């Protein structure tokens, strides 16, 4: 932890649109239900309206169904909380159950932030709503009304900008490609490469999500698919250039890619393909830079068209819009997945935090559970510690603000407007810093909870601070004690998976006897890109494990070399007529991959012999050697650490034996 991590703003933009939608959804649902059924019911409806915070960037056709399922999840969480309100102990267990199950569902089905948090929040507030078990149907119905209002607010742009989410995702991919072109020849290129891969993968996912049942294919949709394919080709061409070039590219190339991002939604502003002629002069036609500039120019030609033929590049994508839901859920429960330990950690910690608060006599035990769920969304120990500090400090300031408002005994309409404004402020900054969001979220939650169940303000404020500190501490303990080595333990196997996928791609590309169909080429590209993104995700999580980070950090060069090999395999896969290799060369290449994977699993130095000569792919040989060298260094570091640990253990044993002898004398 440092001051910049706690109080600094992350890069990015303020979320003005979602902030406005959150305020409108909360205020309208709160006011409507409070007018019809009373203030307590209005508070549940206000929380139910938080469906508007989900699926913010997905296509409207997909969003409509997904938000409907999330609304059902909110209603189910309220029902569980209302039924469990018969006792404090059952309420704490119910909140933990909702926390664990919602974490598993959200991560398995790739539900974006805020993830499981609001499921936990509505369940917790339902446990204190007046009426108890008899009012469970009414509480569920009011939460469903709020969720429906959130659904309507989220879908308000569908009649006017039906394809805006898809256009925005493809445009963002072009912007990240422009950043990658600017980063070539700089030390940041590997990091920016990963960010570009994330943007390209997200663009594919969003465009595929739009192709739901009843999807109406149009020339405009075909144009978008053509641009999406150019995004992938430009990304892979830029990858090859980034690995082979140590000097920056001319600024014209990155500016051209920025122009393509603008042209996604406005074809008339597409850059002129002839604008790259100046930097293409003197380049060999088959050079890497020439192929990159050619792809940029041809993408500009597609972007200038208002529509596109529904064949060729504009043809249908070789994939389903989403994997089957049951397959995703089963995958989240597998032993290789990080989702299972994450969900178990969340559920157990949140339930234990609530039970501990009850045992200590806390009147508002559920705030401890809510805070624990909030800080555990960080994932690893380091991020959880950061969020704990941010949550505790933000809560103290937020309680002062919220208590000051409540002590003035504001009328209901002031509470509604103020809560909506605080919610808007929180959503405006939450993506950039959780501390400032906590300052706004705390008074919003206080206002809603006070409306649901009035309580003396001074006692409520004091209890809220204490509950938040205890909940933050419980979250840190959960992160430290429960599966804190999950990411670090899975990292070597994730590296092996990427090596296996890269090997499979290279074997098919280089084998002259294998003919790769367009559909097969697409699936190979999709699976390898998915594994590469998973590799960086697992490493980023593992480096925050404590104290395992000391053993994970030496694997960073291994991760980078593996990532580069994977991107080289993707680049070879993008070639229309890739130069083949002999069968002997393929066999030796396969043996090299097998030895690297085996040595990584066994944590030993690879015994890599002479690599096969790949005249047409010299970078693959270089990166395989770099991977072998980095693995050798990582193993040596592990051996030094193990020797040092053994020496320290022996010294402790000697001191203990000496102390025992001294005691006997």
N, C-alpha and C positions, 0 to 999 in steps of 0.2 A: 504494500500500500504506500502511496505517496500523495502529496497534496494535489498534484495534477490529476491523478486518477480519481480522487474524491470530489474535487470541485471544478475541474476543467471541463470544457465542453468538447464532446467528440465531434469529428468532422461530419458534415452533412447539413441538411436544411431543416428549418423548423416546420413542424407538421401543421400548417395552418388549416388545411382542408379537413383533416380528421378532427382537429380541435373544434372547429365550427360544427361538424356533424355530431360530435359527442355532446356539445352543449345543447344543441337543438333536441336531440333524442332524449337526453335526461330531463330537461325542463318540461318538454311537452308530455312525456309519460308521467312524470312526477305530478304535474299539475292536473292532468286529466283524471288519473286514478284517485288522487287525493280528493278531488272535487266529488267524484262519484261514490267512493267507498271509505274515505277517511285518510288522514295523514299516514298512519302506520302502513296501510296498504300501498299508499303512494311511494313510500320509501322502497318497498320491494319492487315495484314497477320501475323505479328509477334505476335500480341495480340491474334489472332484467334488460333494460334498454342498452346495456353495454355490449349487446351483440353488434352494435355499430362499429366497435373497435376491431372486429375480426374480419378476415378476408378482404382487407382494404385494397389490395392490388390485383385481385383475381378478376377474370372476366365476369360480366354480369350474369350470364347464363349459369356458370358454375357457382357464382356467389349466391344466387337465389336458393339453390339447393343446400349449399353448405351452411348458410346462415339459418336456414330452417332447422337443420340438424343441431346446430349450436343452441338455437332457441329451445329445442326439446331438452338438450342437456342442461340448460339453465333451469327449466321447469322441473326436471328430475332432481337437480341439486336442491331446489327449494323444497320439494316434496320430502326428500330424505332428511333435510334439516328440520322440517316441521314435525315429522314423525318421531325423530330422535330427540325432540325437545322435552320428552317426558322426564328425563333426568339429565343432570350435568354430565355424568360419565358417558351415557350413550351419545350425547351431543358431541363431545370431544372425539369419540371414536368415529362418529359419522363424518365429521369434518376431515379427519385423517383418511377415511375411505374415499371420500370424494376427491381429495388431493391426489392420492395415489392413482386412482382409476382415470381421472381427467388428465393427469400427466402422461400416462400410457397412451390414452386415446389421442391426445393432441400431438404428441411426438410421432406416433406411428402413422397418423393420417396427415402429418406435416401441416398442422394448424399453426399459423404464425403467431407472434406475440399479439396480445398478452398471455396466450397459452392458458394454463390451468388456473391462473390467479383468480379470475372473476367467478369461476365455478366455486372455488373455495369461499370467496367473499359472500356470494349470495346464499350459500349453504349455512355459513356462520350467522349471518343476519337472520335467517329463517329460524334459527334455534331460539332467538330471543323475541321474535314477533309475538304479540299477544294472541291468545286463543288456543295455543298448544295444539295437541293432536286433532281436536275437532275442527280447527281452522285450516288444516293442511290443504284441503281442496281449494279453499278461497285464496290462500297464499300462493299456491301453484298457478291459479288462474290469473292473479294480478301480475305475477312475474312473467307469465306468458303474454299478457297484454303489453307490458313494457318491452319484451323481446320482439314482439310484432312491430311496435313503433320503431325500434332500432333497425329492424329489417327494412322498413319502408324508407327511412332516412338514408340508409346505405345504398338502396337501389334507386335513389332519386335521379341519378344521371343516366340511367339505362335508356329512356326514350330519346335523349338528346345526343349522347355520345356513346353509342352502343359498343364501339370497338376501341374506346379510349384506353382501357387497361392493357390491351394487347399492343397498341401503338406505343404506349409509354414503356412497356417492358423491352420491346425491340429497340426503341430509341436509347434507353439506358444502356443496353448492350453495346451499341455503337459508341456511346460516350466512354464506357470503360475500355473499349478498344482504342479510342483516341488516347486515353491515359496510358495504355500499354505501349503505344507507339512513341509517346513522349518519354517513357521510362527505359526504352531500349538503350543499352550502353551505360546505364547507371546501376548502382548497387541495389536499387529498389525493384528491379525488374521481376524477381521471383515473387515478391509479395503482390505486385500489381498484376502479374500473370494469374495468380489465384483469384483476385478480385474480378478480373475479366472473365475467367471461367465461371465464377458464380453468376455473373450477369448473363452470360450466354446460356447457361443451364436454366436460369430462371425464365429467360425469354422463351425457350422451347417449352417449358412447363406451362407457362401462361397461355401461349398460343394453342397448345394441345388441350388445355382445359376448356377453351372456348368451343371446341368441337363436341358439344354435348348432343344428345338426341334431339332431333329437330333442327340441327344447325343448318342454316341456309348459306350455301356456298355462293359466293359472288366474285366478280373480277377483283374487287377491292380486297377480299380475303385472300385471293390467289396472289395478289401483289405483296401482301404481308408475309405470306409463306415464302415467296421468292426472296424477300429481304432477309428473312430469318435464315435461309440457307446461305446467303452471302455473309451474314454475321459469322456463321461457323467457319466458312472457308477463309475469311479474312483473319479470324482468330488463329487458325492453325498456321496460316502463312506468316502471321506476325510472330508466332511462337518459334518457327524455324529461324526467322531473322534474329530474334532476341537471343537465341542460343549460339548463333554463329557470328554475331556482330558485337564488337566492343566499343563502337562509337555511336553517338546519337544519330537518329534519322533526321533529315530536314524537317523543319516545323510544318512545311506544307502538307506532309502526310497526315499528321495528327489533326491539323485544322480541317483537312478534307473529311476525315472521319467524323469530326464534330458537325460538319455540314450535313453528313448523311443522317446523323441523329435528328437534326431539325427537319430533314426532308421526309422522315417517316410519316409524320402527320401532315406535312405541307409540301406536296410534290413540286410546286412551283419554285421552292427555295432550294432545290437539289443542286449541289455543286456541279460545275461543268466538268465532264470527264476529261476534257483537254487540259484542265488545270494542272494535271500531273505530268504533262509532256516534258516540262523543263527538267524535272528531277529524274526522268527516265532516260534522258540522253546519255549515251555512252555505256549503258548497262547491257550486259549480255542478255539475250532474250530468255535464257533458261536460268538466270541467276535468281536467288531467293528474293532479293529486293524487287526485281522486275515482276516476279509472279505476285508479290504483295500489291504493287501499284496497279497491276492489271486487274486484280480482284476488286480493288477500290473503285477503279474506273467503271468496271462492268456493273458493280453494285449501284453506282450513280445512275447508270443508264436505266436500271430497273426502278430506281427511286423516282426518276423523272416521269414515269408513266403513271397516269391516274388509276389505271387498272392493269391487269396482267392476264395472260392466257392461263387457263386452268389445266395446263399440261406442263411437262418439263419442270423447271424450278418452281412454278406455281402450283404443281400437282399436290395431291394429298400427301400428308406426312405418314411415314411408315411406322405408326405407333398408335397405341390406344391413348386416350386423353389422360387416363389415370390407371395405375395398377389396381386390381381388384381389392376392395377394402379388407376382405378377410385375409388376403395374402399379406397386406401391410400390417394388420394387427398381429398375425402369427409371427411375422418377422420381428416385431417389437418385443416379443416374448422369448426369442431365441437366445441361447447362451452367448452368441457372438455379438449381440446388439448391446449398445450402451443404454437403450431405453429401459430395459428391465431393471438394472440397478438404480437408475435415476428415479423411476417411478416408485420403487420400493423405499428408497431413501426419503423421497418426498412424503409418502404416506405414513411411514413409521415415525418420522421426525415430527410431522404436524400433529399426529395423534398423541405422541408422547409429550409434546409441548403443552397440549391442552390438558392432558391428565395431570401433568406436573403442576400447572397453574391451579387446577381444582384442588389438588392435594395441599397447595400452599395457601388456599383460601381466597384466591382472587375472585372477585365478583364477576369480572368481565374476562373470563378465561379465554374466550374466543379470539380476543385481540392478540393473545400470545400465539395462537395457531395461525392467524392471518399473517402476522409478521414473519413467522418461521417459513410459511409458504412463499412469501414475497422474496425473502433473502435467498432461499434455496434455488430460485430460478436462475441464479448466477451460474450454476452448473458445477464448477470445481471449487476447491478450497479458497484459492486466491480471490476469485470473483465473488464468492459468498462472503468472505471477510470484507471486501470493499462495499458490497451492498448492505451488509450489516451495519457498518459504520455510517454509510449514507442514510440508511433507514432510521437509525437511532437519532442522528443529528437532525435530520429533516423532520422527524416526528416531534422533537422538542420544540422546534420553531413553529411547526404546524399546529401543535396543541395550543400554544400561546395565541395564535391567530384565531383558531376555532373557538376556544373558550371565550376570548374577548367578544366574538360575535354572539355566542349563545347567552352571555351574561347580559346583553342588552334586551333579551326576550323578544327577538324579532318575530314579526308575523310570518305566517306560513309562506306567503308569496315571496317574502324576502329570502327565506331559507331556500326556496326552490331556485330562485335566480342566482343566489350566491353559490349554492352547491354546483349548479351548472357551470358557472364561471370558473370555479376552482377545478372542475373536471376538465374544462377546456385548457386551462393553463398547464395542468399536469400532462395532458396528451401533447401539448405543443412542444414540451422540452424533454419528455421521458426518453426519447431515443438518443438524446445527446448527453443527458446526465440524470441519474436516478435520484441524486440528492435534491435537486431543485424540484423534481416531480414529486418527491415525498413531502416537501413543504406544502404543495398544493393538494395532494391526495389526502393528507391527514385531516385538514378541516372539512373537506368534502365528506369523508367517511364519518367524521364526528357529527356533522349536521344530519346525515342520513340515519345514523344509528340513534341519535337523540330523538329524531322524529318517530322512529320505529318503537323505541322504548325510552321514554323520558327518564332522566336521572339527574340528581344534583350536579350542577355544572362543575363546581370546584372538585368534587370527588371524581367525576368523570375525567377531567383533565389530568388529575394526579394519577389515576389508575391507568390512563392511556399511555403516559410516559413510562411508568414502571412496566406495564405489559409489553411495550415495544422493546425495551431493553432486554427483558427476559426472553422475548421471542427471538430477537436477533442473536442472543447468546445461544439459545436452543438450536437455531439454524446453523451456527458455526459448529457446534458440537455434532450435529447430524452429519455435516459435510466431512468432519474430521474422523468420525467413528464408523460411518457406514459406507462401505464400498468406495473409499477415497482413492484406491488404486485401480479402479475399474478402467479408466482411460489408459493409464500407463501400461497396464497388463495387456490391453488389446492392441497397443500400437505396433509391436512387432508383427503380429498376424495381419494387421491392416496393410503394412508395407509388403508383406508376402503376397497378399491378395492383388495389390497393384502390379507387382512384378509378374504374377501369373497372368493377369489381364493383358499387360503389355506384351508378354511373350506370345500369347495366343494371337494377338493382332499382328505382330511382326511375322509370325509363322505363316499366316494366311496371306499377308501382303507379299511376302518374298517368295512364296512357293509358286513356281510357274504352272503347276498342275491344278491350282485352285482358282476358280473363277468366282469372284465375289459379286453377288447380285446387289443392286441398290438397296434393297431392304436389309440384307445381311450387313452391308457396309454401315448403314445407319445404326443398326442394333449394336455392332461392335463399338462404334463411336460413342453411343449413348452409355453403354455399360462401363467403358474405360473412363469416360469423363466423370461418371458417378463415383467410381472408385477413387479417382484422384481428389475429388472434392471431399470425400469421406476421410481420406488420409490426412489432409490438412485440418479437418475438423477434429479428428481424434487427437492429433498432435497438439493443437491449440488447447484442447481440454486437458490433455495429460501434463502440459507444462505448468498448469495451475494446481496440480496435485502436490500436496506437501506431506512428507519430505521427498516423495518420489521424483520431483522435478530435477533433483540433482542427478538422477540416473537417466532422465528423459532428455535433458539438454544436449548431451553428447550425440544423440541421434538426429539432431537437426541437419547436419550435412548429409546423413543417410536419407532423410526425408526429401531434401532438396534434389539429390541425385536421382532418387526414385521418381520424383515428380517430373524431372526433366526427361527421363527415359520414357515415361508415360506420354508426355506431350510430343516427343519425337515419334513414338508409335502412332499417335493420332495424326501427325503431319504426314507420315508415310501413307496412312490410310486415306488421306485426302487426295493423293495423287491419282489421276485418271489412269495412267499407264506407269505403274511403279516398276523400276528396274528389278528383275528377279535375281535370285541367288541360287547356287547349286545345292543339291541335297546334302552334300558333306558340310557345306557352310551352315545350312539350317540345323543339322544335327549338332554341330559344335556350338552354335548359338544357343540352342536349347539346353545343352549341358551347362553352359555358363550361367544361364538364368536359374537352372535347378540348383547349382552349387551356391549361388548367392542366396537363394531362398532358404536352403538347408542350413547354411552357416548362420543366417539370421535367427532362425528358430532355435538352433543349438547354442547360440551366443558364442561363436568361435570365429577365428580368423578364416576368411574364405581362401580355399586353395584353388585359385583361379589360374589356369594355365594360359597358354597363348590363345588370344581371342581370334576368331575367324576374321579374315579381311573383308570388310564391307566397303568396297571402293565407292559405291554410290551413296553410302550412308556413314560417312566418317564420324559424325557426331555421336552415333550410337556406341561405337567402340570407345570413344573418349568418356562418355558418361558411365559406361559399364566399369571402366577402370576407376573413375572417380568414386563410384559407388563402392567398389572393392576397397579402395584406400580409406574412405570414410568409415566403413564397417570395421576395418582393422584398427583405426584410431578409437572408435567407440568401444571395441572389445578391450583394448589396452587400458582405456580409462576405467572400465568396469573392473578389470583385474587390479588396477592400482587402488581403486576404492575398496575392493574386497580385502586386499592385503592390509590397507590402513585400518579398516574396521576390525580385522582379526587381531592386529597388533593392539588396538585400543582395548579389545575385549580381554586379551591376555594380560595387559597392564592392570585392568580392573580386578581380574582374578588374583594377580600377585598382591595387589594392595589389600584385597579382602583377606587373603591368607595371612599376610603379615599382621593385619589388625587382629585377627583371631589369635595368632601366636602371642602378640603383645598382651591381649586380654587375659590369656591363660597365665602368662608370667605374673 
